[in-house]
Amino acid sequence: MILLEAIPERQPALLSLIYMIGLTLTALLLAVSLVRSARRRRSALDAVAPADLPPEVRQRLGATSTNRGLQALRFVFMLLALAVFGFHVYWARYAEDTNDRFQELSYKDLRNRRLSESTLRGWILDRSGSLDRALALYKRAPNGQIVRDYPLDMEMAQLLGSDRGDPGLERALFGIQSGAAPEAFDVLMERDIKQPANLDVRLTIDSDLQKTAVEQLRGRHGAAVVLNPQTGEVLAMYSNPSYSLKEAQDEESWIKLEANKRDNPLVNRALGAYYIPGSTFKTVVMLAAFRAGMQNSQFNCTAAGYVAQPGAKVILDSGGTGEVHGHIGIDTAYEVSCNQYFAQMAVKLGPERLGEEARLLGIGTYDSPEEAVRGRKEPQLWNVSRPAVGRALAPREATIVTSAKIRPYDLALEGFGQGYAGQMTPFQMALAASAIANMEGKLMKPKIEYDVPPAVFSQATTPEYAAQMRRIMGRVTAGSSGTATSVFAPITAQGIITGGKTGTAEKDVPVYDQKTGEPKTVKKIERDRRGNPIREYEQIVISPEKRIDSWFLCIAPLDRPQLAIAVIIEGGGYGAKAAAPVAAALVLKARELGLLGVAPAPSPAPNQRQTGQQIAPRQATTQANRRANTPTPQR
């Protein structure tokens, strides 16, 4: 007698097979009975009823009347059975691709976890392809076991991901695909389903530039994204606070990480956190103005401010009535970051023109604020080798409201990154800078796999317009009135010509409990018109002081940009105060690494294995053991 309990998966597998067989037989019997009853009904009536009997009389005779209700119930039952079957098919075949919750909890599937643990994963290398700069590898632990090791543990945690929670690159690149997992019959018969050895994967990430991003964000809450605008390569992406992949293996530690809502270490702020973009959004408005042929428009910036519509609040610049720029064009307005100018430009453009450019940059446009805040994910923005990678790195959709009925005042607020434009991610703002930095005015799809060929997302602007906008961005970091000129003066003195845009945004934030990390709440009572209590609920306490976030966008070098950078520092103050110095440090490090120009391809290391070469499982194990016996280089 075979004990089904010997393997935990066997009993569910047997029950699944019984269910499928029973459901199939039930559906077949129902279909046959329906066909047979229809034939019998026609033949019985033909034997006793005249051929010219009216249809309404025929319907009331014999079995037709008696069995009509039963036939309807039988038909409904068959539809319900098919619906249950379709539900089963969805979860078995399609949920992995379409259902976020399924992807988040898939690590709890015992079958997938056993297969994943038994399958040798490839090494993950940085852009150099060198083994001594591996981001994920195998090594021998002190107890003699072969373990997965991450030299840049916290630095790469949110990109690589763990076997818990949302999938990261580890599960996306080496996870068990649904089609490769053993079916119920295989499990029941104890068939050994061997998984092929995985290949090494080379990423576009530069490990040294990633370390610099980590150093610059240490002790702060924020994120940095560095792209190559000509190819879409992600050179660095980091969000702080982060977490340790080793700690995430322990369930108790994982629960604590999830509960920490103040620091949100599990959230990749670069991809999944929404911020008010402030003046960095003027970059999007500038792109829309050039697309619409309105780049030569001039507006007044006065002490009285700009009133978008009668009765609306006056729009002033950050310096209040004392900041007056006069009658200016778009180049000066961008250099000095004039709110009044871009508010008027947005109203002149109108929601349709602004929406057209936004969509070319990957920003979603919606008719209502309710639709704009749903937080959809956009895996299609990525240029990937397989859909799982796009899903693992899918950014939350940045959105604006562009309804034809939007008030001029709300449109004016969007013009300088406030109001309905407050749903931006650092990743999205890096893409906006990348479109201008591209020599052909194209927005390249971002990619993180080194061997994936570049792909174009859209023609965001023309090459000529892109060149003009690069010149305008150059005034921010080198112009006489540029908001970041003083920060970038040392870099300019070294012959590195850059462009940029500062941004500052105020945001309401909750008050957090210092011990638990949870938002503080107060009990509220909802009452009817007579004052009678209807319900009690908890309301999050909002801090009386707004958080002032610091933004900076940067492109470098200006003549042929190889970097497009977005930096956000929560609570950092003005953009030139906190975010701009981080971008400046990243530019200097990139120059040191040879990333500001065309560098020769690195020659393979003597012990380097070709990343495209597939090896058999036994060979892979042997090679992993050999690598594990070699000490990991310390840097």
C-alpha positions in Angstrom: 0.0 0.0 0.0 1.4 3.4 -1.0 1.3 5.9 1.8 0.2 9.2 0.3 1.5 11.1 3.4 5.0 10.1 2.6 5.2 13.1 0.3 3.1 16.1 1.4 2.2 17.1 -2.2 0.8 13.7 -3.1 -2.6 13.8 -1.4 -3.5 17.3 -2.9 -2.3 16.0 -6.3 -4.6 12.9 -6.0 -7.5 15.0 -5.0 -6.9 17.5 -7.8 -6.9 14.6 -10.3 -10.1 13.1 -8.9 -11.7 16.6 -9.1 -10.6 17.1 -12.7 -11.8 13.6 -13.8 -15.2 14.0 -12.0 -15.7 17.5 -13.4 -14.9 16.4 -16.9 -17.3 13.4 -16.7 -20.1 15.6 -15.2 -19.8 18.1 -18.1 -19.8 15.3 -20.7 -22.9 13.6 -19.2 -24.7 16.9 -19.0 -23.9 17.7 -22.6 -25.0 14.3 -23.8 -28.3 14.4 -21.8 -29.1 17.8 -23.2 -28.6 16.6 -26.7 -30.6 13.4 -26.2 -33.5 15.2 -24.4 -33.8 17.7 -27.3 -34.0 14.8 -29.8 -36.6 12.9 -27.8 -38.7 15.9 -27.4 -38.9 16.5 -31.1 -39.6 12.9 -32.0 -42.4 12.5 -29.4 -44.2 15.5 -30.5 -43.9 14.6 -34.2 -45.7 11.2 -33.4 -48.8 12.7 -31.8 -49.1 16.3 -33.0 -50.1 17.6 -36.4 -47.3 19.1 -38.5 -49.2 22.5 -38.8 -49.7 22.9 -35.0 -48.9 26.5 -34.0 -45.6 26.9 -32.2 -47.1 28.5 -29.0 -49.3 25.4 -28.7 -46.5 23.0 -29.4 -44.4 24.6 -26.5 -47.2 23.7 -24.0 -47.4 20.0 -24.9 -45.8 16.9 -23.3 -42.3 16.7 -22.1 -41.5 20.2 -23.4 -43.6 21.8 -20.7 -42.8 19.3 -18.0 -39.0 19.2 -18.3 -38.4 22.9 -19.3 -37.5 23.8 -15.7 -35.3 20.8 -15.2 -33.5 21.5 -18.5 -32.8 25.1 -17.4 -31.4 23.9 -14.1 -29.2 21.4 -15.9 -27.9 24.1 -18.2 -27.2 26.5 -15.3 -25.4 23.7 -13.5 -23.2 23.0 -16.5 -22.3 26.7 -16.8 -21.4 26.8 -13.1 -19.2 23.7 -13.5 -17.5 25.3 -16.5 -17.0 28.5 -14.4 -15.3 26.5 -11.6 -13.1 24.8 -14.2 -12.2 28.1 -15.7 -11.3 29.5 -12.3 -9.1 26.5 -11.7 -7.4 27.0 -15.1 -6.8 30.7 -14.3 -5.0 30.0 -11.1 -3.0 27.2 -12.5 -1.9 28.8 -15.8 -2.5 32.6 -15.9 -2.4 34.0 -12.4 1.4 33.9 -12.4 1.5 36.5 -15.2 -1.5 38.7 -14.3 -2.2 38.6 -10.6 0.0 40.7 -8.3 -1.2 39.0 -5.1 -0.5 35.5 -6.6 3.1 36.6 -7.5 3.6 38.0 -4.0 2.6 34.8 -2.3 4.0 32.3 -4.8 7.0 31.7 -2.6 4.7 29.9 -0.1 4.0 27.2 -2.7 5.8 24.2 -1.3 6.2 22.6 -4.7 7.8 25.7 -6.2 10.0 26.3 -3.2 11.4 22.7 -3.3 12.1 23.0 -7.0 13.7 26.4 -6.6 15.9 25.2 -3.8 17.0 22.1 -5.6 17.8 24.0 -8.8 21.3 25.5 -9.2 21.0 29.1 -10.0 23.4 30.9 -12.2 25.7 33.6 -10.9 24.6 37.2 -11.2 27.4 39.5 -12.5 27.6 43.2 -12.8 28.2 45.0 -16.1 31.9 44.1 -16.1 31.1 40.4 -16.4 34.0 39.7 -14.0 33.5 36.9 -11.4 35.3 38.9 -8.7 32.5 41.5 -9.0 29.6 39.0 -8.8 26.4 40.3 -7.2 25.1 36.8 -6.4 27.2 33.6 -6.3 27.7 30.3 -4.5 30.3 29.8 -1.8 31.1 27.2 0.8 29.9 28.0 4.3 32.0 27.1 7.4 29.8 24.1 8.0 30.7 22.8 4.5 27.4 23.6 2.8 27.1 25.3 -0.5 25.1 28.6 0.1 23.9 31.5 -2.0 26.0 34.6 -1.1 25.4 38.3 -1.9 28.5 40.5 -1.7 26.4 43.6 -2.0 23.7 42.3 0.4 21.8 45.5 1.5 23.0 47.4 -1.6 21.2 45.1 -4.0 18.5 43.7 -1.8 15.5 45.5 -3.4 16.6 44.6 -6.9 17.6 41.0 -6.3 14.7 40.3 -3.9 14.4 37.3 -1.6 12.3 34.1 -1.7 9.6 36.0 0.3 7.3 38.8 -0.7 7.3 40.5 -4.1 9.5 38.8 -6.7 12.9 40.3 -7.4 15.5 39.5 -10.0 16.5 36.2 -8.3 13.1 34.7 -8.7 12.4 36.4 -12.0 15.7 35.1 -13.6 15.9 31.7 -12.0 12.4 31.0 -10.7 10.4 27.9 -11.6 8.0 28.8 -14.5 4.5 27.4 -14.2 5.0 25.3 -17.3 8.1 23.7 -15.9 6.6 22.8 -12.5 5.5 19.1 -12.1 1.8 18.5 -12.8 -0.4 16.5 -10.4 0.1 13.2 -12.2 3.9 13.6 -12.0 3.7 14.2 -8.3 1.3 11.3 -7.7 3.6 8.9 -9.6 6.6 10.3 -7.8 8.3 11.2 -11.1 11.5 13.1 -10.6 11.2 16.3 -12.6 14.7 17.6 -13.2 15.2 21.3 -13.8 17.9 22.4 -16.3 20.8 24.3 -14.9 20.4 28.1 -15.1 22.8 30.4 -17.0 24.9 33.1 -15.5 23.3 36.5 -15.9 25.2 39.8 -16.5 23.4 42.9 -15.4 23.9 46.5 -16.6 24.5 47.6 -12.9 27.9 49.0 -12.1 28.7 47.7 -8.6 31.0 50.6 -7.8 28.5 53.2 -8.9 25.8 51.3 -6.9 28.1 51.5 -3.8 28.4 55.3 -4.4 24.6 55.7 -4.5 24.4 53.7 -1.2 27.1 55.9 0.4 25.3 59.1 -0.7 21.9 58.0 0.7 23.2 56.6 4.0 21.2 57.9 6.9 18.6 59.4 4.6 15.2 58.3 3.2 15.2 58.5 -0.6 16.3 57.0 -3.8 18.6 57.4 -6.8 18.3 56.2 -10.4 21.1 56.3 -13.0 20.4 55.4 -16.6 22.3 55.5 -19.8 19.9 57.6 -22.0 21.4 56.3 -25.3 20.8 52.6 -24.5 18.4 52.5 -21.6 20.9 50.7 -19.4 20.3 51.0 -15.6 23.7 51.8 -14.2 22.6 52.1 -10.6 19.3 52.1 -8.7 19.1 52.3 -4.9 16.4 53.0 -2.3 17.2 53.8 1.3 16.4 52.4 3.9 17.1 48.9 2.6 17.3 45.5 4.2 19.5 42.5 4.4 18.8 39.5 2.2 20.3 37.3 4.9 17.8 38.6 7.5 14.9 38.2 5.1 15.4 34.4 5.2 14.2 34.4 8.8 10.4 34.6 9.0 10.4 36.6 12.2 12.8 39.2 10.8 10.6 39.3 7.6 7.5 40.1 9.7 9.3 42.9 11.4 10.4 44.4 8.1 6.9 44.3 6.8 5.5 46.0 9.9 8.0 48.9 9.7 5.8 51.4 7.9 7.9 54.4 9.0 11.0 53.3 7.1 9.4 50.9 4.6 12.6 49.0 3.9 10.9 46.5 1.7 9.6 49.2 -0.7 11.9 50.1 -3.5 11.3 53.9 -3.4 12.8 54.3 -6.9 10.0 52.2 -8.5 7.2 51.9 -6.0 6.9 55.2 -4.0 4.9 58.2 -5.2 6.3 61.7 -4.7 5.2 65.2 -5.5 7.8 66.1 -8.2 7.8 69.9 -7.7 9.8 71.8 -10.2 11.4 68.8 -11.8 8.0 68.3 -13.5 8.7 71.5 -15.5 10.9 69.2 -17.6 7.8 67.4 -18.8 6.0 70.7 -19.4 9.0 71.9 -21.4 9.0 68.8 -23.5 5.2 69.4 -24.2 5.8 73.0 -25.1 8.5 72.1 -27.7 6.2 69.4 -29.1 3.4 71.9 -29.5 5.7 74.6 -31.0 5.2 76.9 -28.0 8.8 77.1 -26.9 9.1 80.7 -27.8 6.2 81.8 -25.6 6.9 84.5 -23.1 5.0 85.2 -19.9 5.1 87.7 -17.0 6.3 86.8 -13.5 5.2 89.6 -11.2 4.9 90.4 -7.5 1.1 90.1 -7.8 1.5 86.5 -8.9 -0.6 84.6 -11.5 -4.3 84.0 -11.2 -5.4 81.1 -13.4 -9.1 81.8 -13.0 -11.4 84.2 -11.1 -11.5 83.4 -7.4 -8.6 81.0 -7.5 -5.6 81.2 -5.2 -2.7 83.3 -6.5 0.3 81.4 -7.7 3.6 82.8 -6.6 7.1 81.6 -6.7 8.8 80.0 -3.7 10.2 83.4 -2.7 6.7 84.9 -2.5 6.0 88.4 -3.7 9.7 89.3 -3.4 10.7 86.8 -6.2 10.0 88.6 -9.5 11.4 87.4 -12.9 9.6 89.8 -15.2 8.8 89.1 -18.9 10.8 85.9 -19.6 11.1 83.0 -22.0 11.3 79.3 -21.4 15.1 79.2 -21.1 15.3 81.8 -18.3 12.1 80.4 -16.6 13.7 76.9 -16.5 17.0 78.3 -15.3 15.5 80.2 -12.4 12.7 77.7 -11.9 9.8 80.2 -12.3 6.5 78.7 -11.1 4.4 81.5 -12.6 5.9 80.9 -16.1 5.2 77.1 -16.2 1.7 77.5 -14.6 0.8 79.8 -17.5 2.5 77.5 -20.0 0.5 74.5 -18.8 -2.8 76.5 -19.2 -1.8 77.6 -22.7 -0.9 74.0 -23.6 -4.2 72.7 -22.3 -4.7 69.2 -21.0 -4.7 67.5 -24.4 -1.3 68.6 -25.5 0.2 68.1 -22.0 -1.3 64.6 -22.0 0.1 63.7 -25.4 3.7 64.3 -24.3 3.1 62.7 -20.9 2.0 59.4 -22.6 5.2 59.5 -24.7 7.2 59.5 -21.5 5.2 56.6 -20.0 3.1 58.7 -17.7 -0.6 57.7 -17.5 -3.2 60.3 -18.2 -6.7 60.0 -16.6 -9.9 62.0 -16.5 -10.4 61.8 -12.7 -8.2 61.9 -9.6 -9.8 58.6 -8.4 -8.5 56.8 -11.5 -5.1 58.4 -11.2 -4.3 57.1 -7.8 -5.0 53.4 -8.3 -1.2 52.6 -8.4 -1.2 50.3 -11.4 2.1 48.6 -12.3 3.8 49.0 -15.7 6.0 46.0 -16.6 5.7 47.0 -20.3 8.1 49.9 -19.7 11.0 47.5 -19.3 13.1 46.0 -22.1 13.5 42.5 -20.9 14.3 39.0 -22.1 11.3 37.4 -20.4 8.1 38.8 -18.9 8.9 37.7 -15.4 11.8 40.3 -15.2 9.5 43.1 -16.3 6.9 42.0 -13.6 9.6 41.9 -10.9 10.8 45.4 -11.6 7.5 46.9 -12.7 7.3 50.6 -11.5 4.1 52.1 -10.3 2.5 54.1 -13.0 3.2 57.8 -12.7 -0.1 59.7 -13.5 -1.6 63.1 -14.1 -5.1 64.3 -14.6 -5.8 65.6 -18.1 -9.6 65.8 -18.4 -11.0 68.3 -20.8 -13.1 69.6 -17.9 -10.1 70.2 -15.6 -10.1 73.7 -14.1 -7.4 76.1 -15.3 -6.2 76.5 -11.7 -5.6 72.7 -11.4 -3.9 72.6 -14.7 -1.7 75.6 -13.6 -0.7 73.6 -10.5 0.3 70.6 -12.7 2.5 73.0 -14.7 5.0 73.3 -11.8 4.6 69.8 -10.4 1.9 70.2 -7.8 -1.8 69.2 -7.5 -2.8 66.4 -9.8 0.9 65.9 -10.9 1.8 64.5 -7.5 2.0 60.8 -8.5 5.6 60.6 -9.8 8.3 58.0 -9.1 12.1 58.7 -9.2 12.2 56.1 -12.0 9.7 58.1 -14.1 11.5 61.4 -13.6 14.8 59.7 -14.7 13.0 58.6 -17.9 11.9 62.2 -18.5 15.5 63.4 -18.2 16.6 60.5 -20.4 14.3 61.6 -23.3 16.0 65.0 -23.5 19.5 63.4 -23.0 19.1 61.0 -25.9 20.8 62.3 -29.0 17.8 61.4 -31.2 15.1 62.6 -28.8 14.0 59.0 -28.2 13.0 57.5 -24.9 14.8 54.2 -24.7 13.2 51.4 -22.8 15.1 50.9 -19.6 16.9 47.5 -19.3 18.9 45.8 -16.6 20.0 42.7 -18.5 23.3 43.5 -20.3 22.8 41.2 -23.3 19.3 42.5 -24.2 19.5 44.7 -27.3 18.4 48.3 -26.8 14.7 49.1 -27.6 12.8 52.4 -28.2 9.8 53.2 -26.1 8.8 56.3 -28.0 10.0 59.3 -30.1 9.6 61.8 -27.2 10.9 64.8 -29.2 13.0 65.7 -32.2 16.8 65.6 -32.2 16.9 69.3 -32.8 14.5 70.1 -29.9 16.4 67.7 -27.6 19.6 69.6 -28.3 17.9 72.9 -27.5 16.5 71.5 -24.2 19.9 70.1 -23.3 21.3 73.6 -23.6 18.5 75.0 -21.4 19.2 72.3 -18.8 22.8 73.3 -18.9 21.9 76.8 -17.6 20.6 75.2 -14.3 24.1 73.9 -13.5 26.3 76.5 -15.2 24.2 79.6 -15.8 24.7 82.9 -13.9 21.3 82.4 -12.2 21.1 78.6 -12.3 19.6 77.0 -9.2 22.4 74.4 -9.0 25.3 76.4 -10.4 27.1 76.7 -7.1 26.8 72.9 -6.4 28.2 71.9 -9.8 30.8 74.6 -10.0 33.6 72.2 -8.9 32.5 69.7 -11.6 32.3 72.4 -14.3 35.8 73.5 -13.3 37.0 69.9 -14.0 35.7 70.2 -17.6 32.5 68.1 -17.1 29.6 70.1 -18.6 26.3 69.0 -17.1 22.6 69.9 -17.2 20.0 69.5 -14.5 16.8 70.6 -12.8 16.2 71.2 -9.1 12.9 70.5 -7.4 11.3 71.1 -4.0 8.0 69.7 -2.9 5.9 69.9 0.3 4.1 66.8 1.4 1.7 65.8 4.2 3.1 62.9 6.2 1.8 60.8 9.1 3.1 60.9 12.6 4.8 57.6 13.4 5.2 55.8 16.7 8.9 55.7 17.5 8.8 52.2 19.0 6.6 50.3 16.6 7.2 52.3 13.4 3.4 52.3 12.8 1.5 55.5 12.0 -0.3 57.0 15.0 -4.1 57.0 14.9 -6.9 58.6 16.8 -10.4 57.3 17.2 -13.1 59.1 15.4 -16.9 58.8 15.6 -19.1 59.4 12.6 -22.6 60.8 13.5 -25.8 61.3 11.7 -27.7 64.6 11.4 -29.3 64.1 14.8 -25.9 63.5 16.4 -26.3 59.8 16.9 -23.2 57.7 16.5 -23.1 55.7 13.3 -19.7 54.1 13.4 -16.2 54.3 15.0 -13.0 54.4 13.0 -9.3 55.0 13.3 -7.9 58.1 11.5 -4.1 58.5 10.9 -2.6 61.5 12.6 -1.0 63.9 10.1 2.0 65.9 11.1 1.3 69.7 11.4 4.6 70.3 9.6 4.8 69.3 6.0 7.8 67.3 4.8 10.0 69.2 2.3 11.4 66.8 -0.3 14.5 67.6 -2.3 14.7 66.6 -6.0 17.3 66.8 -8.7 17.5 65.6 -12.3 20.9 65.5 -14.0 22.3 64.7 -17.5 26.0 64.4 -18.2 28.1 65.1 -20.2 26.0 67.7 -22.0 27.5 67.2 -25.5 26.7 63.5 -25.6 25.0 62.4 -22.3 25.8 59.0 -20.9 24.0 59.6 -17.7 20.4 60.5 -16.8 20.0 60.8 -13.0 17.0 61.3 -10.7 17.6 61.8 -7.0 14.9 62.2 -4.2 15.8 63.0 -0.6 12.8 62.9 1.7 12.8 65.9 4.0 16.0 67.2 2.4 14.8 70.7 1.8 15.5 72.6 -1.4 16.7 70.6 -4.4 20.1 72.2 -4.5 20.6 71.6 -0.8 20.4 67.8 -0.6 19.6 66.0 -3.9 21.9 68.0 -6.2 25.1 67.1 -4.3 24.2 63.4 -4.5 23.8 63.7 -8.3 27.2 65.5 -8.5 28.9 62.7 -6.5 27.4 60.2 -8.9 28.7 62.1 -11.9 32.2 62.3 -10.5 32.2 58.5 -9.7 30.9 57.7 -13.2 33.8 59.7 -14.7 36.3 57.8 -12.5 34.7 54.5 -13.8 34.9 55.5 -17.4 31.1 55.7 -17.8 31.1 59.3 -19.3 32.5 58.2 -22.6 32.8 55.2 -24.9 35.0 52.8 -23.0 36.5 49.6 -24.5 34.7 46.4 -23.6 36.4 44.7 -20.6 38.5 41.7 -21.4 37.3 38.5 -19.9 39.0 37.4 -16.7 41.1 34.3 -16.8 38.5 32.4 -14.7 35.4 33.8 -16.3 32.8 31.6 -17.8 30.9 32.7 -20.9 27.5 33.8 -19.7 25.7 32.3 -22.7 27.1 28.9 -22.3 24.7 26.2 -20.9 26.1 23.5 -18.7 24.6 20.3 -17.5 23.3 20.1 -13.9 26.3 17.9 -12.7 28.8 20.1 -14.4 27.1 23.2 -12.8 27.4 21.6 -9.4 31.0 20.8 -9.9 31.8 24.3 -11.1 29.8 25.8 -8.1 31.8 23.7 -5.7 35.1 24.8 -7.3 34.0 28.4 -7.1 32.9 27.9 -3.5 36.4 26.7 -2.5 37.8 29.9 -3.9 37.7 32.8 -1.4 35.5 35.7 -2.4 37.6 38.7 -3.2 37.3 41.5 -0.6 36.9 45.0 -1.7 
